[in-house]
Amino acid sequence: MKVLMIGGGGREHALVWKINQSPLVEKIYCAPGNAGIKQIAECVNISAMDIGALLSFASKHRIDLTIVGPEAPLVEGIVDRFESQGLPIFGPTQRAAELEGSKAFSKYLLKKYNIPTADFETFNNYSDAEAYLKKIEYPIVIKADGLAAGKGAIVCHDEACALAATKRMMVDKEFGDAGRKVIIESFMEGEEASILVFSDGENFTLLPSSQDHKAIFDNDEGPNTGGMGAYAPAPVIDEDMLGRIRQEILIPTVKAMVLEDRPYRGVLYAGLMITSEGPKVVEFNCRFGDPEAQAVLPLIKSDLVESMNQIATEKKIKEPVRIHDDRWAMCVVITSGGYPESYEKGMQIFGLEKDFGKDITVFHAGTQQVNSEKIVTNGGRVLGVTATADDFYKARKQAYWAVGKIAFDKAYYRKDIGAKALVHLRRTVH
């Protein structure tokens, strides 16, 4: 098979790395790719948002399967465009991708079908939101309705913060059109985790659970980012909790999408809060998480291409995705200094030539190859260093060991990725 991967971040490098292991695959293209992807696939200089050019490329090169990494082209309807030309593509249709593209739609669906989530109100204009914020109890969470690259949710502990956050979204247009509508929801106490599933529209198969670390600084402090690290599986989701998530959230959601005439085919990401009352939905995403993919994909035994192709060609999933039950994975993201605010690009990265061994993989995100010798930074999140082991402590130690061998000017990373898992694991041991 000839496969086209769309995107150029760490998630896409992890997907290309996994796809490259499939005996079904002869050639991989990636648009636009990055310096790491370039080592295992042919990079094509087409933006992930240039749907017309991607369609022409796939048609001309007789691509057997296209896989979409980022959310924006899915929300723009790339799957519908490809399918209209008879080109197999893995991902949800535009109507199904609205689960991520509009938080208002997502909350409407959850409420209508009694799927557990936080209480909420939706607002189209600032004055109504302002009046509401002056009469409610805190803390609350304010969310931009549309896509905001993982940064459109702000936790507020008082009225002043809430008014400022809402003004940033609705009046100052900090997130563009994404903030035209906002959702104001009650704050959920608990621990976040996520579950990815492959869905064929009616049935689904579970991938390993994971936990992301969104805030820029240790102890979950500072502004949200696209993700500073992840580990899998997440010990906060034990077998009992997984059963509840399946029955109370995943089965009802997949059924609800069929009832709404938006059957969901592709990978569905359920971002969850594990509360004292049970699991509740924080958000849905219509693609692999980033950096969750860099922790989840190394734990998958199955041929991913086989499963993706079945879904892309509208067949039913034949068997569950098989995973390494006895393995742990941890990914630490290294960013440019200053991220998620302003940062410089073009810093030479040192240490990438090192042989870290078979259990450590360095996934590239914001990187660019300048010449045969030199790779430089080209984004906020630069690298995701993933280690796998038969023991969580070992995986964590190895990941941070490898991070310490890589350097570039103003490089930054969190030092506490995985600390929450340790709390659960110590509890289990004792």
ZALO-570915 format. One record per residue (C-alpha): x, y, z; residue number from 1. Coordinates in steps of 0.02 Angstrom, whole numbers, always signed. Example, Ala and Ser with C-alpha at 12.3 -4.5 7.8 and 13.67 -1.06 7.14 Angstrom:
<nodes>
+--------+--------+--------+-----+
|     xx |     yy |     zz |   i |
+--------+--------+--------+-----+
|   +615 |   -225 |   +390 |   1 |
|   +684 |    -53 |   +357 |   2 |
+--------+--------+--------+-----+
</nodes>
This chain:
<nodes>
+--------+--------+--------+-----+
|     xx |     yy |     zz |   i |
+--------+--------+--------+-----+
|     +0 |     +0 |     +0 |   1 |
|    +44 |   +182 |    -26 |   2 |
|     -3 |   +287 |   +125 |   3 |
|    -18 |   +476 |   +141 |   4 |
|     -1 |   +549 |   +317 |   5 |
|    -67 |   +726 |   +339 |   6 |
|    +16 |   +838 |   +469 |   7 |
|   +188 |   +882 |   +531 |   8 |
|   +194 |   +867 |   +720 |   9 |
|   +245 |   +742 |   +853 |  10 |
|    +82 |   +646 |   +837 |  11 |
|   +111 |   +625 |   +650 |  12 |
|   +291 |   +567 |   +676 |  13 |
|   +227 |   +435 |   +800 |  14 |
|    +95 |   +379 |   +674 |  15 |
|   +219 |   +369 |   +530 |  16 |
|   +339 |   +273 |   +644 |  17 |
|   +200 |   +147 |   +684 |  18 |
|   +135 |   +137 |   +505 |  19 |
|   +312 |   +104 |   +444 |  20 |
|   +310 |    -59 |   +544 |  21 |
|   +164 |   -129 |   +442 |  22 |
|   +205 |   -264 |   +313 |  23 |
|    +57 |   -198 |   +212 |  24 |
|   +145 |    -33 |   +178 |  25 |
|   +266 |     -6 |    +34 |  26 |
|   +280 |   +185 |    +30 |  27 |
|   +236 |   +326 |   +151 |  28 |
|   +214 |   +508 |   +103 |  29 |
|   +188 |   +645 |   +232 |  30 |
|   +121 |   +820 |   +202 |  31 |
|   +207 |   +927 |   +260 |  32 |
|   +306 |   +818 |   +384 |  33 |
|   +458 |   +871 |   +486 |  34 |
|   +644 |   +828 |   +503 |  35 |
|   +608 |   +666 |   +599 |  36 |
|   +471 |   +606 |   +482 |  37 |
|   +587 |   +639 |   +335 |  38 |
|   +699 |   +496 |   +395 |  39 |
|   +562 |   +365 |   +366 |  40 |
|   +442 |   +443 |   +240 |  41 |
|   +444 |   +557 |    +88 |  42 |
|   +393 |   +731 |   +144 |  43 |
|   +284 |   +832 |    +26 |  44 |
|   +276 |  +1022 |    +40 |  45 |
|    +87 |  +1037 |    +54 |  46 |
|     +0 |  +1117 |   +203 |  47 |
|   -117 |  +1007 |   +305 |  48 |
|   -253 |  +1137 |   +269 |  49 |
|   -231 |  +1139 |    +79 |  50 |
|   -366 |  +1010 |    +48 |  51 |
|   -371 |  +1037 |   -140 |  52 |
|   -185 |  +1008 |   -161 |  53 |
|   -190 |   +855 |    -46 |  54 |
|   -334 |   +783 |   -147 |  55 |
|   -239 |   +809 |   -311 |  56 |
|    -82 |   +729 |   -237 |  57 |
|   -176 |   +576 |   -172 |  58 |
|   -264 |   +553 |   -338 |  59 |
|   -108 |   +577 |   -445 |  60 |
|     -1 |   +459 |   -338 |  61 |
|   -141 |   +330 |   -319 |  62 |
|   -134 |   +334 |   -130 |  63 |
|   -219 |   +181 |    -54 |  64 |
|   -249 |   +257 |   +118 |  65 |
|   -240 |   +436 |   +183 |  66 |
|   -228 |   +465 |   +372 |  67 |
|   -268 |   +635 |   +446 |  68 |
|   -166 |   +688 |   +598 |  69 |
|   -229 |   +861 |   +652 |  70 |
|   -407 |   +914 |   +692 |  71 |
|   -422 |  +1070 |   +582 |  72 |
|   -433 |   +983 |   +412 |  73 |
|   -556 |   +856 |   +484 |  74 |
|   -668 |   +997 |   +547 |  75 |
|   -651 |  +1079 |   +375 |  76 |
|   -719 |   +921 |   +291 |  77 |
|   -566 |   +840 |   +213 |  78 |
|   -642 |   +666 |   +236 |  79 |
|   -800 |   +713 |   +140 |  80 |
|   -695 |   +784 |     -3 |  81 |
|   -586 |   +628 |    -17 |  82 |
|   -733 |   +508 |     -3 |  83 |
|   -826 |   +603 |   -141 |  84 |
|   -679 |   +559 |   -255 |  85 |
|   -677 |   +377 |   -200 |  86 |
|   -513 |   +396 |   -103 |  87 |
|   -503 |   +294 |    +60 |  88 |
|   -465 |   +409 |   +208 |  89 |
|   -457 |   +375 |   +395 |  90 |
|   -550 |   +503 |   +500 |  91 |
|   -725 |   +564 |   +540 |  92 |
|   -834 |   +661 |   +418 |  93 |
|   -860 |   +848 |   +442 |  94 |
|  -1026 |   +820 |   +533 |  95 |
|   -947 |   +691 |   +649 |  96 |
|   -793 |   +799 |   +680 |  97 |
|   -906 |   +933 |   +751 |  98 |
|   -887 |   +836 |   +914 |  99 |
|   -720 |   +927 |   +927 | 100 |
|   -753 |  +1074 |   +812 | 101 |
|   -894 |  +1141 |   +921 | 102 |
|   -893 |  +1120 |  +1109 | 103 |
|  -1072 |  +1184 |  +1109 | 104 |
|  -1126 |  +1038 |   +998 | 105 |
|  -1026 |   +917 |  +1104 | 106 |
|  -1110 |   +978 |  +1264 | 107 |
|  -1282 |   +973 |  +1180 | 108 |
|  -1253 |   +791 |  +1133 | 109 |
|  -1194 |   +745 |  +1308 | 110 |
|  -1344 |   +829 |  +1389 | 111 |
|  -1471 |   +758 |  +1267 | 112 |
|  -1412 |   +579 |  +1291 | 113 |
|  -1377 |   +591 |  +1479 | 114 |
|  -1190 |   +561 |  +1463 | 115 |
|  -1101 |   +624 |  +1620 | 116 |
|  -1015 |   +794 |  +1604 | 117 |
|  -1005 |   +960 |  +1698 | 118 |
|  -1158 |  +1075 |  +1708 | 119 |
|  -1143 |  +1215 |  +1582 | 120 |
|  -1218 |  +1365 |  +1494 | 121 |
|  -1180 |  +1428 |  +1318 | 122 |
|  -1167 |  +1612 |  +1269 | 123 |
|  -1164 |  +1703 |  +1102 | 124 |
|  -1133 |  +1878 |  +1166 | 125 |
|  -1022 |  +1955 |  +1298 | 126 |
|  -1153 |  +2053 |  +1394 | 127 |
|  -1258 |  +1898 |  +1431 | 128 |
|  -1102 |  +1802 |  +1484 | 129 |
|  -1048 |  +1949 |  +1594 | 130 |
|  -1216 |  +1954 |  +1684 | 131 |
|  -1210 |  +1766 |  +1713 | 132 |
|  -1032 |  +1772 |  +1782 | 133 |
|  -1085 |  +1900 |  +1912 | 134 |
|  -1212 |  +1784 |  +1993 | 135 |
|  -1131 |  +1611 |  +1995 | 136 |
|  -1017 |  +1518 |  +2115 | 137 |
|   -833 |  +1485 |  +2079 | 138 |
|   -722 |  +1400 |  +2022 | 139 |
|   -783 |  +1379 |  +1842 | 140 |
|   -707 |  +1339 |  +1672 | 141 |
|   -728 |  +1451 |  +1521 | 142 |
|   -706 |  +1369 |  +1350 | 143 |
|   -699 |  +1439 |  +1175 | 144 |
|   -826 |  +1347 |  +1067 | 145 |
|   -710 |  +1315 |   +919 | 146 |
|   -534 |  +1250 |   +890 | 147 |
|   -400 |  +1339 |   +994 | 148 |
|   -251 |  +1220 |   +983 | 149 |
|   -279 |  +1151 |  +1159 | 150 |
|   -270 |  +1324 |  +1238 | 151 |
|   -453 |  +1377 |  +1236 | 152 |
|   -502 |  +1319 |  +1412 | 153 |
|   -469 |  +1434 |  +1560 | 154 |
|   -502 |  +1387 |  +1742 | 155 |
|   -560 |  +1537 |  +1845 | 156 |
|   -570 |  +1544 |  +2034 | 157 |
|   -654 |  +1715 |  +2044 | 158 |
|   -763 |  +1837 |  +1949 | 159 |
|   -620 |  +1951 |  +1894 | 160 |
|   -527 |  +1808 |  +1809 | 161 |
|   -687 |  +1746 |  +1727 | 162 |
|   -734 |  +1917 |  +1657 | 163 |
|   -558 |  +1943 |  +1590 | 164 |
|   -552 |  +1770 |  +1510 | 165 |
|   -722 |  +1793 |  +1428 | 166 |
|   -672 |  +1965 |  +1364 | 167 |
|   -512 |  +1891 |  +1289 | 168 |
|   -616 |  +1764 |  +1194 | 169 |
|   -773 |  +1859 |  +1144 | 170 |
|   -717 |  +2042 |  +1132 | 171 |
|   -529 |  +2039 |  +1100 | 172 |
|   -547 |  +1887 |   +984 | 173 |
|   -387 |  +1809 |  +1053 | 174 |
|   -439 |  +1642 |   +978 | 175 |
|   -519 |  +1715 |   +821 | 176 |
|   -687 |  +1642 |   +771 | 177 |
|   -664 |  +1500 |   +898 | 178 |
|   -712 |  +1621 |  +1038 | 179 |
|   -868 |  +1695 |   +959 | 180 |
|   -969 |  +1577 |  +1067 | 181 |
|   -913 |  +1520 |  +1241 | 182 |
|   -962 |  +1381 |  +1359 | 183 |
|   -959 |  +1417 |  +1545 | 184 |
|   -959 |  +1258 |  +1647 | 185 |
|   -943 |  +1206 |  +1827 | 186 |
|   -771 |  +1152 |  +1884 | 187 |
|   -749 |   +964 |  +1904 | 188 |
|   -640 |   +900 |  +2046 | 189 |
|   -538 |   +748 |  +2003 | 190 |
|   -397 |   +683 |  +1896 | 191 |
|   -394 |   +696 |  +1707 | 192 |
|   -359 |   +549 |  +1594 | 193 |
|   -404 |   +501 |  +1417 | 194 |
|   -461 |   +351 |  +1318 | 195 |
|   -440 |   +329 |  +1131 | 196 |
|   -550 |   +211 |  +1032 | 197 |
|   -559 |   +156 |   +851 | 198 |
|   -740 |   +165 |   +794 | 199 |
|   -815 |    +96 |   +632 | 200 |
|   -976 |   +194 |   +659 | 201 |
|  -1062 |    +60 |   +763 | 202 |
|   -928 |    -38 |   +855 | 203 |
|   -768 |    +17 |   +936 | 204 |
|   -606 |    -55 |  +1005 | 205 |
|   -509 |    +21 |  +1150 | 206 |
|   -330 |    +83 |  +1144 | 207 |
|   -226 |   +105 |  +1304 | 208 |
|   -280 |   +242 |  +1425 | 209 |
|   -163 |   +389 |  +1448 | 210 |
|   -138 |   +551 |  +1544 | 211 |
|    -82 |   +716 |  +1468 | 212 |
|     +0 |   +862 |  +1558 | 213 |
|    -68 |  +1024 |  +1486 | 214 |
|     +2 |  +1163 |  +1596 | 215 |
|   +173 |  +1233 |  +1552 | 216 |
|   +250 |  +1223 |  +1727 | 217 |
|   +274 |  +1086 |  +1857 | 218 |
|   +127 |  +1050 |  +1974 | 219 |
|     +7 |  +1096 |  +1833 | 220 |
|    +41 |  +1281 |  +1852 | 221 |
|    +42 |  +1417 |  +1719 | 222 |
|    -54 |  +1431 |  +1555 | 223 |
|   -113 |  +1281 |  +1455 | 224 |
|    -10 |  +1215 |  +1310 | 225 |
|    -40 |  +1085 |  +1175 | 226 |
|    +32 |   +958 |  +1299 | 227 |
|   +197 |   +943 |  +1393 | 228 |
|   +206 |   +754 |  +1412 | 229 |
|   +101 |   +597 |  +1432 | 230 |
|   +108 |   +420 |  +1498 | 231 |
|    +11 |   +262 |  +1462 | 232 |
|    -81 |   +171 |  +1531 | 233 |
|   -155 |   +288 |  +1663 | 234 |
|   -166 |   +197 |  +1831 | 235 |
|   -311 |   +310 |  +1884 | 236 |
|   -415 |   +206 |  +1761 | 237 |
|   -422 |    +31 |  +1835 | 238 |
|   -528 |   -112 |  +1766 | 239 |
|   -685 |    -58 |  +1860 | 240 |
|   -668 |   +122 |  +1802 | 241 |
|   -636 |    +64 |  +1623 | 242 |
|   -798 |    -35 |  +1630 | 243 |
|   -893 |   +120 |  +1686 | 244 |
|   -814 |   +227 |  +1550 | 245 |
|   -864 |   +100 |  +1420 | 246 |
|  -1045 |    +84 |  +1481 | 247 |
|  -1081 |   +263 |  +1535 | 248 |
|   -983 |   +362 |  +1404 | 249 |
|   -914 |   +268 |  +1253 | 250 |
|  -1061 |   +156 |  +1206 | 251 |
|  -1191 |   +296 |  +1228 | 252 |
|  -1084 |   +420 |  +1128 | 253 |
|  -1057 |   +305 |   +979 | 254 |
|  -1245 |   +264 |   +980 | 255 |
|  -1291 |   +448 |   +999 | 256 |
|  -1189 |   +495 |   +845 | 257 |
|  -1284 |   +365 |   +742 | 258 |
|  -1450 |   +433 |   +807 | 259 |
|  -1395 |   +610 |   +760 | 260 |
|  -1355 |   +546 |   +584 | 261 |
|  -1170 |   +578 |   +610 | 262 |
|  -1096 |   +401 |   +624 | 263 |
|   -920 |   +415 |   +695 | 264 |
|   -784 |   +326 |   +597 | 265 |
|   -604 |   +354 |   +647 | 266 |
|   -513 |   +377 |   +811 | 267 |
|   -616 |   +456 |   +949 | 268 |
|   -527 |   +536 |  +1096 | 269 |
|   -626 |   +550 |  +1257 | 270 |
|   -546 |   +674 |  +1377 | 271 |
|   -612 |   +626 |  +1549 | 272 |
|   -615 |   +685 |  +1728 | 273 |
|   -612 |   +542 |  +1853 | 274 |
|   -717 |   +616 |  +1994 | 275 |
|   -780 |   +545 |  +2160 | 276 |
|   -946 |   +515 |  +2070 | 277 |
|   -866 |   +423 |  +1925 | 278 |
|   -802 |   +468 |  +1752 | 279 |
|   -863 |   +627 |  +1666 | 280 |
|   -825 |   +698 |  +1494 | 281 |
|   -712 |   +851 |  +1488 | 282 |
|   -703 |   +855 |  +1297 | 283 |
|   -702 |   +749 |  +1141 | 284 |
|   -568 |   +758 |  +1007 | 285 |
|   -587 |   +688 |   +833 | 286 |
|   -406 |   +628 |   +815 | 287 |
|   -259 |   +557 |   +911 | 288 |
|   -200 |   +665 |  +1055 | 289 |
|    -31 |   +748 |  +1049 | 290 |
|    +74 |   +697 |  +1149 | 291 |
|    -40 |   +552 |  +1201 | 292 |
|     -8 |   +467 |  +1033 | 293 |
|   +178 |   +464 |  +1070 | 294 |
|   +142 |   +364 |  +1229 | 295 |
|     -3 |   +256 |  +1167 | 296 |
|    +60 |   +199 |   +996 | 297 |
|   +218 |   +110 |  +1060 | 298 |
|   +103 |     +1 |  +1168 | 299 |
|     +2 |    -64 |  +1020 | 300 |
|    +43 |   -239 |   +954 | 301 |
|    -81 |   -242 |   +810 | 302 |
|    -51 |   -184 |   +633 | 303 |
|   -127 |    -10 |   +641 | 304 |
|   -142 |     +3 |   +452 | 305 |
|   -256 |   -148 |   +444 | 306 |
|   -377 |    -74 |   +571 | 307 |
|   -371 |   +100 |   +493 | 308 |
|   -401 |    +31 |   +318 | 309 |
|   -552 |    -69 |   +374 | 310 |
|   -630 |    +89 |   +447 | 311 |
|   -580 |   +198 |   +298 | 312 |
|   -661 |    +75 |   +176 | 313 |
|   -821 |    +69 |   +282 | 314 |
|   -796 |   -109 |   +340 | 315 |
|   -827 |   -169 |   +517 | 316 |
|   -684 |   -190 |   +640 | 317 |
|   -641 |   -375 |   +632 | 318 |
|   -549 |   -393 |   +797 | 319 |
|   -496 |   -285 |   +945 | 320 |
|   -333 |   -190 |   +936 | 321 |
|   -204 |   -294 |  +1030 | 322 |
|    -93 |   -205 |  +1155 | 323 |
|    +61 |   -244 |  +1260 | 324 |
|    -25 |   -269 |  +1429 | 325 |
|   +140 |   -283 |  +1521 | 326 |
|   +222 |   -122 |  +1455 | 327 |
|   +221 |    +61 |  +1508 | 328 |
|   +265 |   +212 |  +1403 | 329 |
|   +310 |   +390 |  +1450 | 330 |
|   +337 |   +540 |  +1337 | 331 |
|   +421 |   +703 |  +1393 | 332 |
|   +400 |   +853 |  +1278 | 333 |
|   +546 |   +974 |  +1254 | 334 |
|   +489 |  +1148 |  +1203 | 335 |
|   +565 |  +1312 |  +1145 | 336 |
|   +596 |  +1435 |  +1287 | 337 |
|   +449 |  +1556 |  +1301 | 338 |
|   +318 |  +1433 |  +1235 | 339 |
|   +165 |  +1442 |  +1240 | 340 |
|   +191 |  +1629 |  +1218 | 341 |
|   +323 |  +1699 |  +1098 | 342 |
|   +480 |  +1598 |  +1063 | 343 |
|   +625 |  +1595 |   +940 | 344 |
|   +652 |  +1468 |   +802 | 345 |
|   +809 |  +1407 |   +716 | 346 |
|   +906 |  +1342 |   +868 | 347 |
|  +1021 |  +1197 |   +821 | 348 |
|   +974 |  +1035 |   +911 | 349 |
|  +1116 |   +928 |   +978 | 350 |
|  +1110 |   +745 |  +1033 | 351 |
|   +987 |   +676 |   +904 | 352 |
|  +1121 |   +566 |   +824 | 353 |
|  +1140 |   +466 |   +985 | 354 |
|  +1083 |   +284 |   +986 | 355 |
|   +962 |   +279 |  +1132 | 356 |
|   +922 |    +94 |  +1112 | 357 |
|   +763 |     +5 |  +1054 | 358 |
|   +655 |    +61 |  +1202 | 359 |
|   +680 |   +249 |  +1176 | 360 |
|   +612 |   +345 |  +1027 | 361 |
|   +633 |   +531 |   +994 | 362 |
|   +479 |   +596 |   +902 | 363 |
|   +502 |   +761 |   +811 | 364 |
|   +370 |   +898 |   +818 | 365 |
|   +433 |  +1074 |   +780 | 366 |
|   +594 |  +1030 |   +688 | 367 |
|   +670 |  +1072 |   +520 | 368 |
|   +819 |   +998 |   +426 | 369 |
|   +934 |  +1138 |   +366 | 370 |
|  +1068 |  +1028 |   +286 | 371 |
|  +1126 |   +848 |   +298 | 372 |
|  +1207 |   +883 |   +467 | 373 |
|  +1096 |  +1012 |   +550 | 374 |
|   +921 |  +1001 |   +625 | 375 |
|   +848 |  +1159 |   +703 | 376 |
|   +695 |  +1206 |   +806 | 377 |
|   +543 |  +1259 |   +705 | 378 |
|   +400 |  +1270 |   +830 | 379 |
|   +345 |  +1284 |  +1011 | 380 |
|   +343 |  +1099 |  +1051 | 381 |
|   +503 |  +1033 |   +975 | 382 |
|   +527 |   +850 |  +1025 | 383 |
|   +436 |   +712 |  +1119 | 384 |
|   +553 |   +587 |  +1200 | 385 |
|   +465 |   +420 |  +1233 | 386 |
|   +530 |   +273 |  +1334 | 387 |
|   +445 |   +105 |  +1357 | 388 |
|   +481 |    -26 |  +1490 | 389 |
|   +400 |   -168 |  +1587 | 390 |
|   +395 |    -55 |  +1739 | 391 |
|   +332 |   +125 |  +1753 | 392 |
|   +477 |   +184 |  +1861 | 393 |
|   +600 |   +119 |  +1732 | 394 |
|   +507 |   +201 |  +1587 | 395 |
|   +505 |   +368 |  +1679 | 396 |
|   +689 |   +358 |  +1724 | 397 |
|   +739 |   +312 |  +1546 | 398 |
|   +635 |   +452 |  +1469 | 399 |
|   +716 |   +585 |  +1578 | 400 |
|   +888 |   +508 |  +1550 | 401 |
|   +865 |   +528 |  +1362 | 402 |
|   +796 |   +705 |  +1380 | 403 |
|   +957 |   +749 |  +1472 | 404 |
|  +1060 |   +696 |  +1320 | 405 |
|   +973 |   +819 |  +1202 | 406 |
|  +1010 |  +1005 |  +1201 | 407 |
|   +969 |  +1167 |  +1111 | 408 |
|   +973 |  +1348 |  +1165 | 409 |
|   +830 |  +1394 |  +1285 | 410 |
|   +762 |  +1214 |  +1286 | 411 |
|   +630 |  +1185 |  +1420 | 412 |
|   +536 |  +1034 |  +1488 | 413 |
|   +431 |   +990 |  +1640 | 414 |
|   +520 |   +889 |  +1774 | 415 |
|   +364 |   +807 |  +1849 | 416 |
|   +285 |   +709 |  +1705 | 417 |
|   +216 |   +548 |  +1778 | 418 |
|   +212 |   +607 |  +1959 | 419 |
|    +24 |   +576 |  +1971 | 420 |
|    +47 |   +396 |  +1914 | 421 |
|   +172 |   +367 |  +2054 | 422 |
|    +40 |   +411 |  +2185 | 423 |
|    -76 |   +273 |  +2118 | 424 |
|    +63 |   +147 |  +2097 | 425 |
|   +129 |   +173 |  +2274 | 426 |
|    -48 |   +151 |  +2339 | 427 |
|    -61 |    -14 |  +2244 | 428 |
|   +106 |    -77 |  +2310 | 429 |
|    +65 |    -34 |  +2491 | 430 |
+--------+--------+--------+-----+
</nodes>
